[in-house]
Amino acid sequence: AGYLPQGIPLQLIGYLPEETSFLPWHAASRALYQLDKLLDRTDDYRLFSDYVLKQVASRYHQMGWPTNGPGTEGNILQASYQTEELQRELIMLACSFGNKQCHRQAIAYISDWISSNKN
């Protein structure tokens, strides 16, 4: 709503690396994408994006990407919906803010998909 200085929400997201639930990450990502739009063409953008990546890095590396290897289809022990959504949220944040490993993994998945010639 614009009632707080931008520094306060940025300080609040310093807690995110400790957060394991989807909803706080989802709420934070919505706010971060709004700030991203506002800061995109400013001199301070690099500081902002580096800060976001720092907050996302540990949880992103912990959760990684979904594994769709042989034998995982229909597995009763598949991740819960909330866990899957958190994983998607972290991947989107990491890739959106320039995580190189995330970009490489996305390119690998796209290349595999193209070479598989499947819809």
C-alpha positions, 0 to 999 in steps of 0.5 A: 500500500506504500505505507512503509519505506521499501527498506522494511519489507526488504529486511523482512525477507531476510527471514526467507532462507529459514522459511519452509512453507509455500505461502510465505514464499508466495507472498514474498515473491509477489512483492519482490516481482513488484519491486523488480518492476520498479527497480528494473532500470535503476542504478540500484537494481543489481544490489536488489537482485543480488540481495534477492538471490542471496535470500533464495539460494539456500532454499533453492539449492536444498529443494532443487528441481523436480525429478522425473526419472524412471519409476517416479510416476505414480509414486505414493511418496511424491511431494505434497502439493505445497512442497511442489508449489514451493519448489516451483516458486523457488525455481521461478525466483532463482531463474527470474533473478539470474541464478546461473545454475537455474538457467543452465538447468532450465536450458537442459530441460528445454533441450531435452524436451525439444530433442524428445520430439514430444508435445 
